Amino acid sequence: MASVQVVLSYAEKQFPNFVEELQDFVRFPSIGTDDQYKKETAACANWLAKHLEYIGLQQVKIFSTPRHPIVYGEWLKQPGKPTLLIYGHYDVQPVEPVAEWSFPPFKPFVQGDYIYGRGASDDKGQLFANVKALEAFLKTYKQLPVNIKCLFDGEEEMGSPSLANFIQTHQNLLKANVAVLSDMAMLSAEQPSLTYALRGSLSVELEVKSQAVDLHSGNFGGAVHNPLQVVSEIIAKLHDQNGRITIPGFYDQVKTYTSAERNYMRHFGPTDKKILEDAQAYNGWGEKGFTAYERTTIRPALSVNGIVGGYQGTGVKSVIPAKAGAKLNFRIAPNQDPYVVEKLFRKYMQEIAPPSVAVNIRAHLHAKPYELNIRDPALQAGKLAFQKVFGKEPVLTRIGGTIPAVSLFKEKLNISTILLGFGLPTDRIHAPNERFYLPNFKKGIKTSIWFMTALSQKANLSGSVVPRQLQKTSSFT
Ligand SMILES: [Zn+2]
């Protein structure tokens, strides 16, 4: 392939048009979680599919799912070169609280260095950076440096409920050597970062029942075990005084890390102070012996997301509710398995739930943790790409969150995912007044161009052939 410079300068020249097109994309209120917007979400999928055709992708298809469509497109004319699966999502978060927006969320506009609108950063803008990189190649050289398959989800913000089944039933269609996902923030505009590890997730709902109907707390208070009280007693038994989760066997699988890696995390990762500042928290809390960064990345966590039950209206009501519940979420650390965690949790509940009540447990969303070998050649390609565009080696970061697609790709397609995030921590994703930093949109396109170029130089992505300039020893093993 001829010079990358030609491709880069196409992106540079066309950038004002790209920004216009991104505004068209953001204009769709594709709120996947809200059925009211089903039509608009479908219209957004249509628009995206047409756009993929316009830039020169082939076999562009819209696959319907029980909820929102999946958009697919491919370009496979580089036999012998690796195949890259580009994943992103065109659905967006709801806009509530509406009153806190200082502009209509779906009337995107540019002001200064930012494009404003719901989805501008998460994930339409970042998805579009990859799409525009493809366009730059296809419009200049009529070919791509690698084979490409695009998979764009319309249900990411609701946990990608249709994705597992779709991947399972389209394993051949989606067969690839590696995946890329641009849906996260870098450390700052000056310091790119590359996420190489995520925690898994398991959500459980606990329901406690003590009698058939709500009771008068005067007539029956003292005679029955109040389910809200039981829920509180159970929750109080989930952690010990050192911030550790008390479920027997819970930590058995958790990976332990070398001091080299922990030192790297201490050196390049956020400090406790920074994390607490970001949280706007008065004080820190958590497992003793670990930094806040470690506690949110290489250690598991158990959070109470909600407690349901009893009278919530104004004033008072003398009632013993018939049932109460709690919504809990585990963040699963590297090497842990969400199904094993569920089993241990159920066993522990059997042990500690009092015989006075009936306890019912429902588990949702078993996402495995993800950790990429830092020597992975595709990760090295990502590092090189960031370095080319930002003039700085990216910091390797872990995040405490979960991206279901990443664990699904590993599980069902046996491929790694490179997380090339172009967002900024100040993008206000999921919040009012979302925005995307335009210089990062442009640099994102260029990073994607370099990433594909670097990937094409690899003979074997799953193995050992790494171009010489990519063989750099890392700061830890
Ligand atoms: Zn997202």
Residues whose N, C-alpha, C, O or C-beta is under 5 A from the ligand:
A	BS01	ZN	D122 D123 D183
